[in-house]
Amino acid sequence: MRRHRNVKIVATLGPSSDSYDIIRALFTAGADVFRLNMSHGTHEEIRARHRIIRQIESETGRPIGILADLQGPKLRLGSFERGREDLQEGQAFRLDLDTSAGDARRVNLPHPEIFAALEPGAHLLIDDGKVHLKVRACGPDHADCTVEVGGVVSDRKGVNVPDVVLPLAALSNKDRTDLEFVCELGIDWLALSFVQRPEDVEEARRLADGRAAILAKIEKPAAVRMFGDILAVADGIMVARGDLGVELPVQNVPPIQKRLVRACRSAAKPVIVATQMLESMIESPMPTRAEVSDVAAAIYEGADAVMLSAESAAGLYPVEAVTTMDNVAKEVESDPTYREIIEASRSGHKETIADAIVSAAREIAETTEIQAICCYSESGTTALLTARERPRVPIIALTSRQRTARRLALSWGMHCVMTEPVERFKMAVVNAVRAVGRDGFALETDKVVVTAGIPFNQAGSTNILRVAPCDERLIFRTETE
């Protein structure tokens, strides 16, 4: 199945998308990658969804990526004696380690690591920022605060601490258990929540041990500050705008999103823009105009993927949400302004032979009658470099490694094809033209660009480029090896 767009769609599965029929409909409507949210659902439910995805993959012959999203540590208040309290602006309020029920003057915050990091002047945000507290004085077991923005607080509401780097690992005990489960299950991408520093990513990589690529979620101000270091050690990035918009002023989020997307493109690492993209479609069959513009903005920026969360997991219209996103993507990418923006923001960074090869492939394809760029890529690196170029023609990624094909399903413009290992470049070209013909990218009278590395089946060895006819007979007639 060929997608007539380049940006990829990630759809989260949940109660509204738990059956074979719905998941198959989501895939048909345009979902390229499915997200399994480890914050919701038992391991058996996750296993069942995974099994359905792989069944659909087998039936369609198209590699499908699976992203498991770890919950991360959750910081929450304790309980109130009356279940809730209405805090007034300007009043004093204490957070402490006392486990007794709270009242209008204090409540338990069962996280000593927060108190260890707090300083006077720091802010705490309760219930997604609905209530703001400012620390006046603090110690190892308490924080005396002033209510800056009042409101109702109730049992177990979440707490955000935007001003400090917390001495907390990104992986909780639950996350470690979930990580091992999904890696053994056979997922392709592991999304890491609560990332604050590159060491968080490196710990997850050690535990995954090559079984999944690591995607760092940028949802903390500390992660934004250390983004360059985090990007260097991660395989991909998710711009998780929900928590970013809680911990930072909301007007800061759009420019941060643009900077992060551009940095990921330059580094040739896939980037997902996520959270509240079509939020109204949880309950409505139609999105708002603002939501459509938000999705379009991410596509104009050159993001690899846009993501649906509750819209497809718990909403009333999961298939319609994917269809809407697919339609928006195709409309944006047909706009001449889209190409102008993409090409104006293309990175000129070239350091290696592979960089030069993929850049030349793109230039040849765009100045001659070339129908596609076909790249043999065992590790996926050369395919990612090709995607970084954002060429005007389709990218066909050919690999003998199923793991590589599934991971590349997240990347911009990538049409992944499984092929048998090859030892000679002639057969690489033959396999490429067979793939473009079979999947409707070219006719026998057309030509394609083929890139590969000699010797074959070695990661990072791309060093050859050929313009090839799509007629197999001509390949065998003209090839001399």
C-alpha positions as CSV (number, residue, x, y, z in Angstrom):
1,M,0.0,0.0,0.0
2,R,1.5,3.3,-1.1
3,R,0.9,6.5,0.8
4,H,0.5,9.6,-1.3
5,R,2.2,11.8,1.3
6,N,5.6,12.0,3.0
7,V,4.8,12.9,6.7
8,K,3.9,9.8,8.7
9,I,0.9,9.4,11.1
10,V,1.3,7.8,14.5
11,A,-2.0,6.5,16.0
12,T,-2.4,5.6,19.7
13,L,-4.3,2.5,20.4
14,G,-6.7,2.2,23.4
15,P,-10.3,1.3,24.3
16,S,-11.7,2.9,21.1
17,S,-9.2,1.0,18.9
18,D,-8.9,-2.4,20.5
19,S,-10.2,-4.7,17.8
20,Y,-8.8,-6.1,14.6
21,D,-11.4,-4.3,12.5
22,I,-10.7,-0.9,14.0
23,I,-6.9,-1.2,13.9
24,R,-7.1,-2.5,10.3
25,A,-9.3,0.5,9.5
26,L,-6.8,2.9,11.1
27,F,-4.0,1.4,9.0
28,T,-6.1,1.7,5.8
29,A,-7.0,5.3,6.7
30,G,-3.3,6.2,6.9
31,A,-1.7,5.1,10.2
32,D,1.9,4.2,9.6
33,V,3.0,3.6,13.2
34,F,0.9,2.5,16.2
35,R,1.6,3.8,19.7
36,L,1.1,1.5,22.7
37,N,0.7,3.7,25.8
38,M,2.1,1.9,28.8
39,S,0.3,4.3,31.1
40,H,-3.0,2.5,30.3
41,G,-3.8,-1.1,29.7
42,T,-2.5,-4.4,31.1
43,H,0.3,-6.4,29.6
44,E,-2.2,-8.8,28.2
45,E,-4.1,-6.0,26.5
46,I,-0.8,-4.6,25.1
47,R,0.1,-8.1,23.9
48,A,-3.2,-8.5,22.1
49,R,-2.8,-5.1,20.3
50,H,0.7,-6.0,19.3
51,R,-0.5,-9.3,17.9
52,I,-3.2,-7.6,15.8
53,I,-0.7,-5.1,14.3
54,R,1.7,-7.9,13.3
55,Q,-1.2,-9.8,11.8
56,I,-2.2,-6.8,9.7
57,E,1.5,-6.3,8.7
58,S,1.7,-9.9,7.5
59,E,-1.6,-9.6,5.5
60,T,-0.6,-6.3,3.8
61,G,3.1,-6.9,3.3
62,R,3.9,-3.4,4.5
63,P,6.2,-3.0,7.5
64,I,4.4,-1.3,10.4
65,G,6.2,0.5,13.2
66,I,5.2,-0.1,16.8
67,L,6.1,2.6,19.4
68,A,5.8,1.7,23.1
69,D,5.5,4.8,25.3
70,L,6.7,4.4,28.9
71,Q,4.8,6.2,31.6
72,G,7.7,7.7,33.5
73,P,7.7,8.7,37.1
74,K,4.4,10.4,38.1
75,L,4.6,13.1,40.8
76,R,1.3,13.4,42.7
77,L,-0.2,14.9,45.8
78,G,-1.5,12.8,48.6
79,S,-5.1,12.7,49.7
80,F,-7.4,15.4,51.4
81,E,-9.6,14.7,54.3
82,R,-12.6,16.1,52.4
83,G,-11.3,14.9,49.0
84,R,-10.7,18.4,47.8
85,E,-9.9,22.0,48.9
86,D,-10.3,25.4,47.3
87,L,-7.1,27.3,47.6
88,Q,-7.3,31.1,47.5
89,E,-4.8,33.4,45.8
90,G,-2.3,34.8,48.4
91,Q,-2.9,32.2,51.1
92,A,-0.2,30.1,52.7
93,F,-0.1,26.4,51.8
94,R,2.4,23.7,52.9
95,L,3.6,20.5,51.1
96,D,5.2,17.9,53.3
97,L,6.0,14.3,53.9
98,D,3.3,13.8,56.6
99,T,1.1,11.0,55.3
100,S,-2.0,12.2,57.2
101,A,-4.9,13.5,55.1
102,G,-4.6,17.1,53.9
103,D,-6.7,20.2,54.5
104,A,-6.9,23.8,53.4
105,R,-3.4,24.5,55.0
106,R,-1.3,21.5,53.9
107,V,-1.2,18.2,52.0
108,N,1.2,15.3,51.7
109,L,3.7,15.3,48.7
110,P,5.3,11.8,48.9
111,H,8.4,12.7,47.0
112,P,11.4,13.6,49.2
113,E,13.5,14.1,46.0
114,I,11.4,17.1,45.2
115,F,12.1,18.7,48.6
116,A,15.8,17.9,48.1
117,A,15.9,19.9,44.9
118,L,13.6,22.9,45.8
119,E,14.8,26.4,46.5
120,P,13.0,29.5,47.6
121,G,11.4,31.1,44.6
122,A,10.7,27.8,42.8
123,H,7.3,27.2,41.4
124,L,5.1,24.1,41.7
125,L,2.2,23.5,39.3
126,I,-0.8,21.4,40.4
127,D,-3.3,19.6,38.1
128,D,-1.7,20.5,34.8
129,G,-1.0,24.1,35.9
130,K,-4.5,25.0,37.1
131,V,-3.1,25.9,40.5
132,H,0.3,27.7,40.9
133,L,2.4,27.7,44.1
134,K,5.6,29.6,44.8
135,V,8.0,28.3,47.4
136,R,8.8,30.8,50.3
137,A,10.9,28.5,52.4
138,C,11.7,24.8,52.2
139,G,13.6,22.0,53.9
140,P,14.2,18.3,53.4
141,D,10.7,17.3,54.4
142,H,8.5,20.4,53.5
143,A,7.9,23.4,51.4
144,D,6.1,26.4,52.6
145,C,4.3,28.1,49.6
146,T,2.2,31.0,48.6
147,V,-0.7,30.4,46.3
148,E,-0.2,32.5,43.2
149,V,-3.0,31.1,41.1
150,G,-5.9,29.6,43.2
151,G,-8.3,26.9,42.4
152,V,-9.6,23.5,43.5
153,V,-7.1,20.8,44.3
154,S,-8.2,17.2,45.0
155,D,-6.8,13.8,45.8
156,R,-3.8,12.5,43.8
157,K,-3.5,15.4,41.4
158,G,-0.3,15.7,39.4
159,V,2.6,18.0,40.3
160,N,5.0,19.7,37.9
161,V,8.2,21.3,39.0
162,P,9.5,23.4,36.1
163,D,12.3,25.4,37.7
164,V,14.6,22.6,38.8
165,V,16.2,19.5,37.5
166,L,14.9,16.8,39.8
167,P,17.2,14.0,41.1
168,L,14.8,11.4,39.6
169,A,15.6,8.7,37.1
170,A,13.4,8.8,34.0
171,L,12.6,5.1,34.5
172,S,10.5,4.0,37.5
173,N,10.2,0.4,38.6
174,K,7.1,0.1,36.6
175,D,8.9,1.5,33.5
176,R,11.7,-1.1,33.9
177,T,9.2,-3.9,34.0
178,D,7.3,-2.5,31.0
179,L,10.5,-1.9,29.1
180,E,11.6,-5.5,29.4
181,F,8.1,-6.7,28.5
182,V,7.7,-4.7,25.3
183,C,11.3,-5.4,24.2
184,E,10.7,-9.1,24.5
185,L,7.4,-8.6,22.7
186,G,9.1,-7.1,19.7
187,I,8.4,-3.4,19.5
188,D,10.4,-1.1,17.3
189,W,10.6,2.2,19.2
190,L,10.7,2.9,22.9
191,A,9.5,6.4,23.9
192,L,11.1,7.6,27.1
193,S,9.1,10.0,29.3
194,F,10.5,12.5,31.9
195,V,13.8,13.0,30.1
196,Q,15.9,15.7,31.8
197,R,19.4,14.8,30.7
198,P,21.3,12.6,28.2
199,E,22.1,10.0,30.9
200,D,18.4,9.2,31.0
201,V,18.5,8.1,27.4
202,E,21.7,6.2,27.8
203,E,20.2,4.2,30.7
204,A,17.2,3.2,28.6
205,R,19.5,2.2,25.8
206,R,21.5,-0.1,28.0
207,L,18.3,-1.8,29.2
208,A,16.9,-2.1,25.7
209,D,20.2,-3.6,24.5
210,G,19.6,-3.1,20.8
211,R,16.0,-4.5,20.9
212,A,14.4,-1.2,20.2
213,A,15.4,2.3,19.1
214,I,15.1,5.0,21.8
215,L,12.9,8.0,21.3
216,A,13.3,10.8,23.8
217,K,10.2,12.8,24.7
218,I,10.9,16.5,25.2
219,E,8.4,17.6,27.8
220,K,10.6,19.2,30.5
221,P,12.3,22.6,30.5
222,A,15.5,20.9,31.5
223,A,15.3,18.7,28.4
224,V,14.9,21.8,26.2
225,R,18.0,23.4,27.8
226,M,20.0,20.2,27.2
227,F,18.4,19.3,23.9
228,G,21.7,19.2,21.9
229,D,23.2,16.6,24.2
230,I,19.9,14.6,24.4
231,L,19.6,14.6,20.6
232,A,23.2,13.3,20.2
233,V,22.4,10.1,22.2
234,A,18.8,9.5,21.1
235,D,17.6,7.7,17.9
236,G,14.6,10.0,17.6
237,I,12.6,12.8,19.4
238,M,9.0,13.4,20.3
239,V,8.0,17.1,20.9
240,A,5.5,16.4,23.7
241,R,3.8,19.7,23.8
242,G,1.2,18.9,26.5
243,D,3.6,18.9,29.5
244,L,5.9,21.6,27.8
245,G,2.8,23.9,27.7
246,V,2.3,23.3,31.5
247,E,5.8,23.8,32.6
248,L,6.6,26.7,30.2
249,P,4.6,29.7,29.2
250,V,2.4,28.5,26.4
251,Q,3.7,31.1,24.0
252,N,7.1,29.5,24.3
253,V,6.0,26.2,22.9
254,P,5.7,27.1,19.1
255,P,9.2,28.5,18.7
256,I,10.6,25.6,20.7
257,Q,8.8,23.2,18.5
258,K,10.3,24.8,15.4
259,R,13.8,24.8,16.7
260,L,13.6,21.2,17.8
261,V,12.1,20.0,14.5
262,R,14.8,21.8,12.6
263,A,17.6,20.4,14.8
264,C,16.3,16.8,14.3
265,R,16.1,17.3,10.6
266,S,19.7,18.5,10.5
267,A,20.8,15.5,12.6
268,A,18.9,13.1,10.3
269,K,16.9,11.7,13.2
270,P,13.1,11.3,13.1
271,V,10.9,13.8,15.1
272,I,7.3,13.4,16.1
273,V,5.1,16.4,16.9
274,A,2.5,15.3,19.5
275,T,-0.3,16.2,21.9
276,Q,-3.7,17.8,21.3
277,M,-3.3,17.9,17.5
278,L,-7.0,17.1,16.8
279,E,-8.2,17.2,20.4
280,S,-11.8,18.1,19.6
281,M,-12.2,15.0,17.6
282,I,-12.3,13.0,20.8
283,E,-16.0,14.0,20.8
284,S,-16.6,15.6,17.4
285,P,-16.5,14.1,13.9
286,M,-14.9,17.4,12.7
287,P,-11.8,19.2,13.9
288,T,-11.6,22.9,14.6
289,R,-9.9,25.1,12.0
290,A,-7.2,25.9,14.5
291,E,-6.4,22.2,15.0
292,V,-6.1,21.7,11.3
293,S,-3.7,24.7,11.1
294,D,-1.7,23.2,14.0
295,V,-1.3,19.9,12.1
296,A,-0.4,21.8,8.9
297,A,2.2,23.9,10.7
298,A,4.0,20.8,11.9
299,I,4.0,19.4,8.3
300,Y,5.2,22.7,6.9
301,E,8.1,22.6,9.4
302,G,9.2,19.2,8.0
303,A,8.3,17.0,10.9
304,D,8.7,13.3,10.2
305,A,5.4,12.4,11.9
306,V,2.4,13.8,13.6
307,M,0.6,11.9,16.4
308,L,-2.9,11.2,17.6
309,S,-3.3,10.4,21.3
310,A,-6.7,10.3,22.9
311,E,-8.3,11.0,19.5
312,S,-7.6,7.5,18.3
313,A,-7.2,5.7,21.7
314,A,-10.3,6.8,23.5
315,G,-12.3,9.1,21.2
316,L,-15.6,8.5,19.4
317,Y,-14.1,9.0,15.9
318,P,-10.7,7.3,15.7
319,V,-10.8,6.4,12.0
320,E,-12.1,9.8,11.1
321,A,-9.2,11.4,13.0
322,V,-6.7,9.5,11.1
323,T,-8.5,10.3,7.8
324,T,-8.5,14.0,8.7
325,M,-4.8,14.0,9.4
326,D,-4.1,12.1,6.2
327,N,-6.2,14.6,4.2
328,V,-4.5,17.6,5.8
329,A,-1.1,16.1,5.0
330,K,-1.8,15.5,1.4
331,E,-3.2,19.0,0.9
332,V,-0.3,20.7,2.6
333,E,2.3,18.7,0.6
334,S,0.6,19.6,-2.7
335,D,1.0,23.3,-1.9
336,P,4.0,24.9,-3.8
337,T,4.7,26.9,-0.6
338,Y,5.4,23.6,1.2
339,R,8.3,22.8,-1.1
340,E,9.7,26.4,-0.8
341,I,9.7,26.1,3.0
342,I,11.2,22.6,3.0
343,E,14.0,23.5,0.6
344,A,14.8,26.8,2.3
345,S,15.3,25.0,5.6
346,R,17.3,22.1,4.2
347,S,20.6,21.5,6.0
348,G,23.8,21.9,4.0
349,H,25.7,19.8,6.5
350,K,27.9,17.3,4.7
351,E,30.9,15.5,6.2
352,T,30.9,11.9,4.9
353,I,30.8,10.1,1.6
354,A,27.3,8.9,2.5
355,D,26.2,12.6,3.0
356,A,27.6,13.4,-0.5
357,I,26.0,10.4,-2.1
358,V,22.5,11.1,-0.8
359,S,22.8,14.8,-1.6
360,A,23.8,13.9,-5.2
361,A,20.9,11.4,-5.5
362,R,18.5,14.2,-4.5
363,E,20.0,16.7,-6.9
364,I,20.0,14.2,-9.8
365,A,16.4,13.2,-9.1
366,E,15.2,16.8,-9.0
367,T,17.0,17.9,-12.2
368,T,16.2,14.9,-14.4
369,E,13.2,12.7,-15.1
370,I,13.8,10.4,-12.1
371,Q,10.8,8.7,-10.5
372,A,12.3,7.6,-7.2
373,I,15.4,7.3,-5.0
374,C,16.0,3.7,-4.0
375,C,18.5,3.2,-1.2
376,Y,19.8,-0.1,0.2
377,S,20.1,0.4,3.9
378,E,20.9,-2.4,6.4
379,S,21.1,-0.3,9.5
380,G,18.8,2.5,8.2
381,T,21.4,5.2,8.4
382,T,21.6,5.9,4.7
383,A,17.8,5.9,4.4
384,L,17.7,8.5,7.2
385,L,20.3,10.7,5.4
386,T,18.2,10.5,2.3
387,A,15.1,11.5,4.2
388,R,17.0,14.5,5.6
389,E,17.3,15.8,2.1
390,R,13.5,15.9,1.8
391,P,13.6,15.1,-1.9
392,R,10.7,15.8,-4.3
393,V,10.5,12.2,-5.4
394,P,9.6,9.1,-3.3
395,I,12.2,7.3,-1.2
396,I,12.2,3.5,-1.5
397,A,14.2,2.0,1.4
398,L,15.2,-1.6,0.6
399,T,16.6,-3.7,3.4
400,S,16.9,-7.4,4.3
401,R,16.4,-6.6,8.0
402,Q,12.8,-6.5,9.2
403,R,13.8,-4.5,12.3
404,T,15.2,-1.8,10.1
405,A,12.2,-1.6,7.8
406,R,9.8,-1.3,10.8
407,R,11.9,1.4,12.4
408,L,12.0,3.4,9.2
409,A,8.2,3.4,9.0
410,L,8.4,6.4,11.3
411,S,10.6,8.5,9.0
412,W,9.6,11.1,6.5
413,G,8.9,9.9,2.9
414,M,10.0,6.4,3.6
415,H,8.4,3.5,1.6
416,C,10.0,0.4,3.2
417,V,10.5,-2.8,1.2
418,M,11.8,-6.1,2.5
419,T,14.3,-7.8,0.1
420,E,16.7,-10.7,0.3
421,P,20.4,-10.0,1.0
422,V,22.4,-9.3,-2.1
423,E,26.1,-9.7,-2.9
424,R,26.3,-7.9,-6.3
425,F,25.2,-4.3,-7.2
426,K,23.5,-5.6,-10.3
427,M,21.0,-7.5,-8.2
428,A,20.5,-4.6,-5.9
429,V,19.5,-2.5,-8.9
430,V,17.2,-5.3,-10.2
431,N,15.5,-5.6,-6.8
432,A,15.0,-1.8,-6.7
433,V,13.4,-1.5,-10.1
434,R,11.1,-4.5,-9.3
435,A,10.0,-2.8,-6.1
436,V,9.2,0.5,-7.8
437,G,7.3,-1.2,-10.5
438,R,5.4,-3.5,-8.2
439,D,4.3,-0.7,-5.9
440,G,3.3,1.7,-8.6
441,F,6.2,4.3,-8.4
442,A,7.5,3.9,-11.9
443,L,6.9,2.3,-15.3
444,E,9.4,0.3,-17.4
445,T,10.1,3.4,-19.5
446,D,11.1,5.4,-16.4
447,K,14.4,5.7,-14.5
448,V,15.4,5.7,-10.8
449,V,18.4,6.5,-8.7
450,V,19.9,3.6,-6.8
451,T,22.3,4.0,-3.9
452,A,24.1,1.3,-2.0
453,G,27.3,0.4,-0.2
454,I,30.0,-1.9,-1.4
455,P,30.7,-4.4,0.2
456,F,27.0,-5.2,0.9
457,N,25.4,-5.8,4.3
458,Q,27.7,-3.5,6.2
459,A,26.1,-0.6,8.1
460,G,27.3,2.9,7.1
461,S,29.1,1.9,3.9
462,T,27.1,3.8,1.3
463,N,29.6,4.7,-1.5
464,I,27.9,4.0,-4.9
465,L,25.1,5.7,-6.9
466,R,23.6,4.7,-10.3
467,V,20.9,6.0,-12.5
468,A,19.1,2.9,-13.7
469,P,16.4,2.1,-16.2
470,C,13.3,0.5,-14.8
471,D,13.4,-2.2,-17.6
472,E,15.2,-5.2,-16.1
473,R,16.3,-6.3,-19.6
474,L,18.3,-3.1,-20.0
475,I,20.0,-3.5,-16.7
476,F,21.3,-7.0,-17.6
477,R,22.3,-5.7,-21.1
478,T,24.3,-2.7,-19.9
479,E,25.6,-3.8,-16.5
480,T,29.3,-4.8,-16.5
481,E,30.7,-6.0,-13.2
